[in-house]
Amino acid sequence: MVEHTGIRVVHRGGSKINFREPVITSDSRFLLCGSGESVKVYSTSTEECVHDLQGHTDLVTGVVLNPSNHLQAYSCSADGTVRLWDFTDGILIKVQLQQPSWPISDDITPSVCSELFQLVAVHLPRSGDPEVEVGELSAVLCDVSPNPGAVSFGTGYSLLLSVFIHGRFSLKSGMNKGINNSFTCISCHPKEDCIATGHADGKIRLWRNFNQKKEYTYSTLHWHHNAVNTLRFTPEGTNLLSGGIESVLVQWRYTQENQKDFLPRLGAAITHIAVSPDGSLFCTSHADNKITIILSSVKVSAIIQGLVKDDCVRTDLMIDPRSKALVLNGKPGHLQFYSLHRDKQLYNLDIVQQEYIHEQGVDQFQVVKAAFDTHGDWLATVEERRQKSSELEINLKLWSYDEQTQSFVLNTTVTAPHEDQITAMCFSPSPETTLLVTTSLDGHFKAWLLADHSDTEESASWSCDFVGGYHLLKPGCCCFSADGSLLAFGFQEVVTVWSPTSWELLTTLSQPPGAVRDLCFGRLSCSKYLLGTSTKNQLCCWNLLTCSCKCVCVDHCQPNVGYSRLTHHCHLLPLVFVFKPSEPRPLFSKKALCTGKVERAIFAPRDQMLESSEEYSQWLNRSQLYFLTQHMDLMTFSTKTEEDRLLASSKQLMVDDSVAITPFYLLLGRHKQQQQEKQELLTNPLAERTPLPQGSIAIKELLDTPAHVLPSASFLCSMFVRSLLVSSSSAR
């Protein structure tokens, strides 16, 4: 197997923005946070990503503002480097190279050595060189907690570690039998000698006189019913902010501990809290990969939502035919629509339509299946709940797209569509009828048909049109052919092919041992092939014309099929093979795609077709293969043709190869070029002069262009009058 090196694996977004505490700039205009291998700069007012600071080659583990320059920020990474950025212009200023034996693992540069965390001091030398190697590190404390919340800076930036974890300050376990009061986080008061600690029992303790070995005292605050995840004092020390699994931001009055303010229903557990240097903004990071920006009046100002990672992607990955957005499980009971090009969530669709209870052991409805029809007019979802004392509850919902609201609206709910768990469902691509097929472990498949009410005022309605099965076997997967004329089912070890118009069993296909796991038809020139995978890790290809047997990820734009598997060699190394069903030789192969395993993969159509002439990369001309890693990173493949096109487009946005075009220049640049061309005509005595009629493009453009971007009226008037005059040569 020859591996092609002309195609690279690149990162396209979806990384965690809640991995570490975000940073708000001094003027409260921007928010900085680590996102995978880059640092994202968001506007606190518009929620848009202003810059994506790229340069690290491994996970960014921390971001901090430069105390000597409020327009710069440091970032550290697991690649062993500290980088200095100008985040307003998105420019890398300097790289501090770390020693290989001291990889940076946290935001205040502790290091990992022999699985023991140490707090170390890194002295960054002053130098004008773009790359500077850091000298030896000095260890401050050994065997510290790996939790970043266990470290805080006190008055005058004198370092205070969570000494409670080391046993200097302790709580009597006998006073709280059966309750875990271990320390979870710490925050130092910016003005006074006071330390606030959060505990696993939901209590907050304020420690004073901690410099005295035996005379320290503490007071207790209690509201959280579970562990306190994070604590943060405001810059003046007047308030203390706390958050936990309750999704509620609590603001405690420092001098009046009984008074507190609440900001409830933030959507997910709070993992980090950050405060702007001037105290005008707060922000909370949440377990659903979200950052909420909050005004000091405890009101939500903006929400920055990343790709939501559920426990597992039960619905698989889908592409919305209308918005071309990636669709998958979002927060509990929702589907999220995520823009692949903008790396931003577009919106959430509430499927379950019930309030989610953040409580362990509570059985609640979960979205397990979803499917779009060909044009994106209909969306089908399956939600299920299995309670201990009752049977499995299943709801099949059909959603219609509403042009006015630009979203999906619930049309039909089918309670208990099957007697057991639904294993698969798909829409027919045929334009003649709107048909949905579902398969279930109850041994049946059902066809749901949309009734035609175009001649009446009644709304569209769905009904069960057919119920079928095969020898009491349990169907596990189904798939329509590209034109909707054939329908294939996998009944355990047997593949059956049906006619959706007459519901006649056309043929059964043999295969090697193992239950059928996935099925898909070929596309375009390979439409006569049916492919399937089995639980025995085998891929089969049937020729439907001869009924002979000669991933699964279908490319709807071209006849390629991608299939990925895992091999065990120290770590899980994902492999991908791309091939045509008609040819045994793979078009493309790639190993070691990412660290960890690939969770899901899907082909997405391109907005602009590539024109690659290389045989091994032609499969990427019309579509792009995205895959989701276990770390919730969206990865894809990039060709040299695509990179050259991006480089060429970026050069078009440059003036004199150094100055970027501003939005104002984009408005005036076209008129400036036209003025130069007209000036050349005026200065050239031999230039031909053609009178412009009243309906000419120039006059229309002159009248339609906003006045504030036009040249002066005196210049336009003289130029306009000259254009109406007939030249002397024409008169003769």
C-alpha positions in Angstrom: 0.0 0.0 0.0 1.5 3.3 -1.1 0.6 6.3 1.0 0.1 9.6 -0.8 1.9 12.6 0.7 0.3 15.3 -1.5 -2.7 15.5 0.8 -2.4 16.8 4.3 -4.6 16.4 7.3 -5.5 19.8 8.7 -7.6 21.1 11.6 -10.9 22.8 10.7 -12.3 23.6 14.1 -14.6 22.1 16.7 -11.9 22.2 19.4 -12.8 22.8 23.1 -12.9 26.4 24.1 -13.6 25.5 27.7 -10.4 23.5 28.2 -8.8 26.3 30.3 -10.0 29.6 31.8 -10.5 32.3 29.2 -9.0 35.8 29.4 -10.7 39.1 29.0 -8.6 42.0 27.8 -8.0 45.2 29.7 -10.5 47.2 27.7 -13.1 44.4 27.8 -13.3 44.4 24.0 -11.9 40.9 23.4 -11.9 37.5 24.9 -9.0 35.1 24.4 -9.2 31.3 24.9 -7.2 28.3 23.9 -8.9 26.2 21.2 -6.9 23.0 20.3 -3.6 24.1 18.8 -4.6 27.8 18.4 -5.7 30.8 20.4 -9.0 32.3 19.4 -9.8 36.0 19.8 -13.5 36.8 20.1 -15.3 40.1 20.2 -17.2 40.4 23.5 -19.9 42.5 21.7 -20.5 40.7 18.4 -19.4 37.1 19.5 -17.5 36.8 16.3 -14.0 35.3 16.1 -11.7 38.2 15.2 -8.4 36.3 15.0 -7.3 32.7 15.1 -3.7 32.8 16.4 -2.0 29.7 14.9 1.5 28.6 15.5 1.5 26.0 18.2 1.9 22.4 17.1 0.1 20.8 20.1 -2.7 21.6 22.6 -2.7 25.1 24.0 -2.8 24.8 27.7 -3.0 28.4 28.9 -3.3 32.0 27.9 -2.4 35.1 30.0 -2.1 38.8 29.3 1.3 40.5 29.1 1.4 42.6 32.3 3.7 45.1 30.7 1.7 45.6 27.4 -2.1 45.4 27.4 -2.2 44.6 23.7 -0.1 41.4 24.0 -0.7 38.0 25.4 1.3 34.9 26.2 0.2 31.4 25.3 1.8 28.1 26.4 1.3 24.7 24.8 2.1 21.0 25.3 4.6 21.5 22.4 7.0 23.0 25.0 6.9 26.6 23.7 5.6 30.0 25.1 4.5 32.4 22.4 3.9 36.1 22.6 1.1 37.5 20.4 -0.2 40.9 19.4 -3.8 39.8 19.6 -5.3 43.0 18.1 -3.5 42.4 14.8 -3.2 38.7 15.0 0.7 38.7 14.8 3.1 36.3 16.4 5.9 38.4 18.1 8.2 35.9 19.7 8.6 32.2 20.5 10.2 31.1 23.7 11.6 27.6 23.2 11.4 25.3 26.1 13.7 22.5 27.0 12.4 19.1 25.7 12.4 17.5 29.1 10.0 20.2 30.5 6.8 20.1 28.5 4.4 22.9 29.6 1.2 21.3 30.9 -0.7 24.2 32.5 -1.4 27.8 32.2 1.1 28.9 34.8 3.9 26.7 33.5 4.0 23.7 35.8 5.8 20.7 34.3 5.3 17.0 34.2 8.2 14.8 35.1 7.8 11.1 36.1 4.0 11.6 36.4 4.6 14.2 39.2 3.4 17.8 38.7 5.8 20.5 39.8 5.3 24.2 40.0 8.2 25.8 38.3 9.4 29.4 37.6 10.2 30.2 34.0 12.3 33.4 33.4 11.6 34.7 29.9 14.7 36.6 28.7 14.4 40.0 27.1 15.6 39.7 23.5 14.6 41.1 20.1 15.1 37.7 18.4 11.9 36.0 17.1 13.0 32.8 18.7 14.6 32.6 22.2 15.6 29.5 24.1 14.7 29.5 27.7 17.3 28.5 30.2 16.9 26.2 33.1 13.7 26.2 35.1 13.6 26.6 38.9 11.2 24.3 40.8 9.0 26.2 43.3 7.1 23.2 44.7 7.0 19.5 44.0 4.1 17.1 43.7 1.3 19.7 43.3 -2.2 19.1 42.1 -2.7 18.9 38.3 -5.9 20.9 38.7 -5.4 24.5 37.5 -8.0 25.7 39.9 -5.7 24.6 42.8 -3.3 27.5 42.1 -4.0 31.3 42.6 -2.1 34.5 42.8 -2.4 36.6 45.9 -1.7 40.2 46.9 1.1 41.8 44.9 1.4 38.7 42.7 3.1 36.7 45.5 2.4 33.1 44.6 0.1 31.1 46.7 -0.5 27.4 46.0 -3.3 25.3 47.3 -1.4 24.4 50.5 -4.6 22.8 51.8 -4.0 19.9 49.5 -0.6 19.4 51.0 -2.1 19.3 54.5 -1.0 22.6 55.9 -4.6 23.5 56.5 -7.1 20.7 57.1 -10.7 20.1 58.0 -11.6 17.6 60.6 -13.2 14.6 58.8 -15.0 13.5 61.9 -17.2 16.6 61.9 -18.6 15.7 58.5 -19.1 11.9 58.4 -20.1 10.5 55.1 -19.4 13.9 53.3 -16.5 14.5 51.0 -15.1 17.9 52.0 -11.9 17.7 49.9 -10.6 20.8 48.2 -11.6 21.4 44.6 -10.5 25.1 43.8 -8.9 28.1 45.3 -8.9 31.9 44.8 -6.9 34.6 46.6 -8.3 37.9 47.6 -6.6 40.7 45.6 -6.5 43.2 48.5 -6.6 41.3 51.8 -4.9 38.2 53.3 -7.9 35.9 52.6 -8.2 32.7 50.6 -11.4 31.3 49.4 -11.6 27.5 48.8 -14.3 25.4 47.1 -15.0 21.9 48.3 -16.6 18.7 47.0 -19.4 19.0 49.5 -20.6 22.3 47.9 -19.3 24.6 50.6 -17.0 27.6 50.2 -14.7 28.5 53.1 -12.9 31.8 53.6 -9.6 31.4 55.4 -8.0 34.2 57.3 -4.8 34.6 59.4 -3.4 31.8 57.3 0.2 33.0 57.9 -0.2 31.9 61.5 0.4 28.1 61.8 -2.1 27.5 64.6 -4.3 30.6 64.6 -5.9 30.5 61.2 -9.7 30.8 61.1 -12.3 30.2 58.4 -16.0 31.0 57.8 -18.3 28.8 55.7 -20.6 29.8 52.8 -23.0 27.2 51.5 -25.4 27.2 48.5 -24.2 24.7 46.0 -25.6 21.2 46.4 -22.7 19.6 44.6 -18.9 20.3 44.3 -17.8 23.8 43.7 -16.0 23.8 40.4 -14.5 27.3 40.3 -14.1 30.5 42.4 -13.0 34.0 41.4 -12.8 37.3 43.3 -13.6 40.5 41.5 -10.6 42.9 41.0 -11.5 45.1 43.9 -12.3 42.1 46.1 -15.9 43.3 46.9 -17.5 40.1 45.4 -16.8 36.4 45.1 -18.1 34.5 42.1 -18.7 30.7 42.3 -20.1 28.1 39.9 -20.7 24.4 39.7 -22.9 21.7 38.2 -26.1 23.6 38.9 -25.5 25.9 35.9 -26.0 28.9 38.2 -23.5 31.8 38.7 -23.5 32.9 42.4 -22.2 36.3 43.4 -21.4 36.6 47.1 -20.9 39.9 48.9 -17.5 39.7 50.6 -18.3 41.9 53.6 -22.0 40.8 53.7 -21.7 37.0 53.3 -25.5 36.4 53.7 -26.3 38.5 50.6 -25.8 36.9 47.2 -27.1 37.3 43.7 -27.9 34.5 41.2 -27.8 34.1 37.4 -29.6 30.8 36.8 -30.3 28.6 33.8 -27.0 29.1 32.0 -27.5 25.8 30.3 -24.6 23.6 31.5 -22.2 23.1 34.4 -19.8 26.0 35.0 -16.2 24.9 34.7 -14.3 28.2 34.8 -15.0 31.9 35.8 -13.0 34.8 34.5 -13.2 38.6 35.3 -12.0 41.5 33.2 -9.3 43.7 34.8 -11.7 46.6 35.2 -14.5 44.3 36.6 -17.0 45.4 34.0 -17.4 41.9 32.5 -17.5 38.3 33.8 -17.4 35.2 31.7 -18.2 31.6 32.5 -17.0 28.5 30.7 -19.4 25.6 30.6 -19.2 21.9 30.2 -21.1 22.0 26.8 -18.1 23.9 25.2 -19.7 27.3 25.7 -18.5 30.7 27.0 -21.1 33.1 28.4 -20.2 36.8 28.7 -21.9 38.5 31.6 -22.2 42.1 32.5 -21.3 43.2 36.1 -25.0 43.7 36.7 -25.3 39.9 36.4 -27.0 39.9 33.0 -26.0 37.8 30.0 -24.4 39.9 27.3 -23.3 37.4 24.7 -22.8 33.6 24.2 -19.9 32.0 22.3 -20.9 28.5 21.5 -18.4 25.9 20.2 -19.1 22.5 18.9 -21.1 20.7 21.7 -19.7 17.3 22.6 -22.2 14.9 24.0 -21.3 11.6 25.6 -21.4 10.0 22.1 -22.7 11.1 18.7 -25.7 8.9 18.6 -27.3 10.5 15.5 -24.1 10.1 13.4 -22.9 13.1 11.4 -25.3 14.7 8.8 -25.2 17.6 6.4 -28.2 19.9 6.2 -29.0 20.1 2.5 -30.1 23.8 2.9 -27.5 25.4 5.0 -24.7 22.9 4.3 -24.2 22.9 8.1 -22.9 19.9 10.1 -25.8 18.4 12.2 -25.3 16.1 15.1 -26.2 15.7 18.8 -25.9 19.0 20.7 -26.8 19.7 24.3 -29.2 17.1 25.8 -32.4 16.7 23.8 -31.1 19.0 21.0 -29.6 18.9 17.5 -26.9 21.4 16.8 -26.4 23.0 13.3 -22.7 23.9 13.0 -21.1 25.8 10.2 -18.0 24.0 8.9 -16.7 27.1 7.1 -17.1 29.6 10.0 -16.3 27.1 12.8 -19.4 28.4 14.6 -22.7 27.0 15.8 -25.6 28.4 13.8 -28.5 27.3 16.1 -29.9 24.5 18.3 -33.1 22.7 17.5 -35.0 21.5 20.6 -36.2 18.0 19.8 -37.3 16.6 23.1 -39.0 19.9 24.2 -38.7 19.1 27.9 -36.6 20.7 30.6 -33.4 18.8 31.1 -32.6 17.9 34.8 -29.0 17.9 35.7 -29.2 15.0 38.1 -27.4 11.7 38.0 -29.6 8.6 37.7 -32.5 10.4 36.2 -33.8 8.8 33.0 -34.6 11.4 30.3 -35.4 11.3 26.6 -32.3 11.3 24.3 -32.1 12.0 20.6 -30.7 8.8 19.1 -31.5 9.0 15.3 -32.0 11.8 12.8 -32.3 12.0 9.0 -32.9 14.7 6.3 -34.7 14.3 3.0 -32.9 15.1 -0.2 -33.9 18.8 -0.3 -33.9 19.5 3.4 -37.7 20.0 3.5 -38.2 17.3 6.2 -36.3 16.2 9.2 -37.0 12.9 11.0 -35.9 12.3 14.6 -36.1 9.5 17.1 -36.0 10.0 20.8 -36.1 7.3 23.4 -36.1 6.8 27.2 -35.6 3.6 29.1 -36.8 3.7 32.7 -36.0 1.0 35.2 -39.6 0.3 36.2 -41.2 0.6 32.7 -40.6 -0.4 29.1 -38.7 1.5 26.4 -40.4 4.7 25.4 -39.9 5.8 21.7 -41.1 8.8 19.8 -40.8 9.3 16.1 -41.1 13.0 15.1 -41.4 14.6 11.6 -40.3 18.2 11.3 -41.1 20.5 8.3 -38.9 23.4 7.3 -40.6 26.8 7.8 -39.4 29.5 5.3 -40.5 32.3 7.6 -38.7 31.2 10.7 -35.9 29.6 8.7 -36.0 26.6 11.0 -37.8 23.3 11.4 -41.3 23.1 13.0 -42.8 19.9 14.5 -45.4 18.5 12.1 -46.2 14.9 13.4 -45.4 12.9 16.5 -45.7 9.1 16.4 -45.7 7.5 19.8 -44.4 4.0 19.9 -43.7 3.6 16.2 -42.1 0.3 16.9 -42.2 -2.2 19.7 -38.4 -2.1 20.2 -35.4 0.1 19.6 -35.1 1.7 16.2 -31.9 0.8 14.5 -31.9 2.9 11.3 -33.9 5.2 9.2 -33.6 7.0 5.8 -35.6 9.1 3.4 -36.2 8.1 -0.2 -34.4 10.3 -2.7 -37.1 9.8 -5.3 -38.8 13.2 -6.2 -42.2 11.5 -6.8 -43.0 10.7 -3.2 -41.8 11.7 0.3 -41.1 8.4 2.0 -39.4 7.5 5.2 -38.2 4.0 6.2 -37.4 2.9 9.7 -36.0 -0.5 11.0 -36.3 -1.9 14.5 -35.1 -4.7 16.7 -38.8 -5.9 16.8 -38.1 -7.6 13.5 -40.0 -5.2 11.2 -39.3 -2.3 9.0 -42.0 0.3 8.3 -42.6 2.8 5.5 -44.0 6.2 6.5 -45.6 8.1 3.6 -46.4 11.8 3.4 -50.0 12.4 2.2 -50.6 14.8 -0.7 -52.9 17.6 0.4 -51.8 20.1 -2.2 -55.4 20.5 -3.5 -56.8 21.2 -0.1 -56.1 23.5 2.8 -55.2 20.7 5.2 -51.7 20.5 6.5 -49.3 17.7 5.5 -49.7 14.5 7.4 -47.8 11.3 7.7 -49.1 7.7 7.9 -47.7 4.2 8.0 -47.9 2.8 4.4 -46.2 -0.6 4.7 -44.9 -3.0 7.4 -42.4 -5.8 6.3 -39.9 -8.3 7.6 -37.8 -11.2 6.6 -37.9 -14.6 8.4 -38.3 -13.1 11.8 -34.7 -11.7 11.6 -33.8 -8.3 13.1 -33.0 -5.5 10.6 -30.0 -3.4 11.6 -29.5 -1.0 8.6 -31.2 0.3 5.5 -30.3 2.4 2.4 -31.9 3.7 -0.7 -30.3 3.7 -4.1 -29.4 7.1 -5.7 -32.6 7.3 -7.7 -34.8 5.7 -5.0 -35.7 2.7 -7.2 -34.2 0.1 -4.8 -34.1 -0.3 -1.0 -31.6 -2.5 0.8 -32.0 -4.0 4.3 -29.5 -5.8 6.4 -31.2 -8.6 8.3 -28.5 -9.8 10.6 -26.3 -11.9 8.1 -28.6 -11.5 5.1 -28.9 -8.5 2.7 -32.3 -8.1 1.0 -33.1 -5.8 -1.9 -36.7 -4.5 -2.2 -38.8 -2.4 -4.6 -40.2 0.7 -2.8 -43.1 1.0 -5.3 -44.5 -2.5 -5.0 -42.8 -3.7 -1.8 -41.7 -6.8 -3.6 -38.6 -8.7 -2.4 -36.3 -8.6 -5.5 -33.3 -10.6 -4.3 -31.2 -11.7 -1.4 -27.4 -11.4 -1.4 -24.9 -13.7 0.2 -21.9 -12.6 2.2 -19.2 -13.9 4.5 -20.1 -14.6 8.1 -20.9 -11.7 10.4 -24.0 -9.4 10.9 -24.4 -6.6 8.4 -23.4 -3.3 10.1 -23.7 -0.7 7.4 -25.0 -0.5 3.8 -24.7 2.0 1.0 -25.2 2.2 -2.7 -22.7 3.6 -5.1 -23.2 6.9 -6.8 -23.2 8.1 -10.4 -21.1 5.7 -12.5 -20.9 3.2 -9.6 -24.6 3.1 -8.9 -24.8 -0.6 -9.8 -22.8 -1.5 -6.7 -24.0 -2.1 -3.2 -21.4 -2.0 -0.4 -21.6 -3.2 3.2 -19.6 -3.8 6.3 -20.0 -6.7 8.8 -19.2 -7.2 12.4 -16.3 -9.4 11.3 -14.5 -6.3 10.0 -15.1 -7.2 6.4 -16.1 -4.9 3.5 -18.2 -6.5 0.8 -19.1 -5.2 -2.6 -22.0 -6.6 -4.7 -22.7 -6.1 -8.4 -26.5 -5.7 -8.5 -26.6 -6.6 -12.2 -24.9 -10.0 -11.8 -25.7 -10.4 -8.0 -22.1 -11.4 -7.5 -20.0 -10.4 -4.5 -16.7 -9.1 -5.3 -16.3 3.3 6.6 -19.0 3.2 5.4 -18.9 6.9 4.4 -20.8 7.9 1.2 -19.8 10.8 -1.0 -23.1 12.1 -2.6 -21.2 14.3 -5.0 -19.0 11.6 -6.7 -18.8 7.8 -6.8 -16.1 7.4 -4.1 -16.6 5.6 -0.9 -14.3 6.0 2.1 -13.8 3.4 4.8 -11.7 3.8 8.0 -10.6 1.2 10.5 -8.3 1.0 13.5 -5.1 -0.9 14.1 -3.4 -1.5 17.4 0.2 -0.4 17.6 1.1 1.3 20.8 -1.7 3.8 20.2 -4.9 3.6 18.1 -3.8 4.8 14.6 -6.8 5.6 12.4 -6.4 4.6 8.7 -8.5 5.8 5.8 -8.9 4.3 2.4 -10.7 6.0 -0.5 -11.6 3.9 -3.5 -14.2 3.4 -6.3 -16.3 0.2 -5.9 -15.5 -0.6 -9.6 -11.7 -0.7 -8.9 -9.8 -2.8 -6.4 -6.9 -0.3 -6.2 -7.5 2.5 -3.6 -7.4 6.1 -4.9 -6.0 7.4 -1.6 -4.8 6.0 1.7 -3.5 7.7 4.8 -2.5 6.4 8.2 -2.0 8.1 11.6 -4.7 10.7 10.9 -4.8 12.0 14.5 -4.0 11.0 18.0 -6.7 8.7 19.4 -9.5 7.3 17.4 -11.9 8.7 14.8 -15.4 8.9 16.1 -17.4 9.7 12.9 -16.8 10.9 9.3 -18.8 12.4 6.5 -18.4 13.9 3.1 -19.5 17.6 2.7 -20.0 19.3 -0.7 -17.7 22.2 -1.6 -18.9 25.7 -2.3 -16.4 26.0 -5.1 -15.1 23.0 -7.0 -11.4 22.3 -7.1 -9.5 21.5 -10.4 -6.9 19.1 -9.3 -5.5 17.0 -12.1 -3.7 14.5 -9.9 -5.5 11.1 -9.8 -5.0 10.5 -6.1 -6.6 13.9 -5.2 -9.5 14.1 -7.7 -11.9 12.6 -5.2 -11.6 15.9 -3.2 -12.6 18.1 -6.1 -16.3 18.2 -5.4 -16.5 17.3 -1.8 -14.5 17.3 1.4 -14.1 14.5 3.9 -14.5 15.6 7.5 -13.9 13.4 10.5 -14.4 13.9 14.2 -11.8 12.8 16.7 -12.4 11.6 20.3 -11.1 15.0 21.4 -14.0 16.7 19.5 -11.7 18.2 16.8 -12.9 18.5 13.3 -10.2 17.4 10.9 -10.2 17.3 7.1 -7.9 16.8 4.1 -6.2 19.7 2.2 -4.6 19.5 -1.2 -1.8 21.6 -2.7 -4.3 23.0 -5.2 -6.6 24.2 -2.4 -3.8 25.7 -0.5 -2.5 27.5 -3.6 -6.0 28.9 -4.2 -6.2 30.2 -0.6 -2.8 31.7 -0.9 -3.8 33.5 -4.1 -7.0 34.8 -2.6 -5.1 36.1 0.4 -2.6 37.9 -1.9 -5.5 39.7 -3.6 -6.3 41.3 -0.4 -2.9 43.0 -0.1 -1.7 46.4 -1.3 2.0 46.6 -2.2 2.3 43.1 -0.7 2.4 44.6 2.8 -0.6 46.7 3.7 -4.0 45.0 4.1 -7.0 46.3 2.3 -9.5 48.0 4.7 -13.3 47.8 4.3 -13.2 51.5 3.3 -10.7 50.8 0.6 -12.9 48.0 -0.8 -15.6 50.6 -1.3 -13.4 53.2 -3.0 -10.9 50.9 -4.8 -13.1 50.3 -7.8 -13.9 54.0 -8.3 -10.2 54.8 -7.9 -9.3 52.4 -10.7 -12.1 53.8 -13.0 -10.8 57.3 -12.3 -7.3 56.3 -13.3 -8.6 54.8 -16.6 -10.6 57.9 -17.4 -7.7 60.1 -16.6 -5.6 58.2 -19.1 -8.2 58.7 -21.8 -8.3 62.5 -21.1 -4.5 62.9 -21.3 -4.2 60.8 -24.4 -5.1 63.0 -27.5 -5.4 60.0 -29.7 -7.9 58.2 -27.5 -11.2 57.5 -29.0 -14.2 59.3 -27.4 -17.5 57.5 -27.4 -20.6 59.4 -26.3 -22.4 57.7 -23.5 -26.1 57.2 -23.9 -28.5 58.0 -21.0 -28.9 54.4 -20.0 -25.2 53.5 -20.0 -23.7 51.4 -17.3 -21.5 54.2 -16.1 -24.4 56.6 -15.5 -26.4 53.8 -13.8 -23.4 53.0 -11.5 -23.0 56.7 -10.8 -26.6 57.0 -9.7 -26.7 53.8 -7.7 -23.4 54.3 -5.8 -23.8 55.8 -2.3 -22.8 59.4 -2.2 -20.4 59.1 0.7 -18.0 56.9 -1.4 -18.0 59.0 -4.6 -15.4 61.6 -5.5 -16.0 65.3 -5.2 -19.0 66.7 -7.1 -16.9 69.2 -9.0 -14.7 66.4 -10.4 -17.7 64.3 -11.3 -19.5 67.2 -13.0 -16.7 68.1 -15.4 -16.1 64.4 -16.2 -19.8 63.8 -16.8 -20.1 66.8 -19.1 -17.1 65.8 -21.1 -18.5 62.3 -21.6 -21.6 63.8 -23.3 -19.6 65.9 -25.8 -19.0 64.6 -29.3 -15.3 64.6 -30.3 -14.1 66.8 -33.1 -12.8 63.9 -35.1 -16.3 62.3 -35.1 -17.9 65.6 -36.2 -15.6 65.8 -39.3 
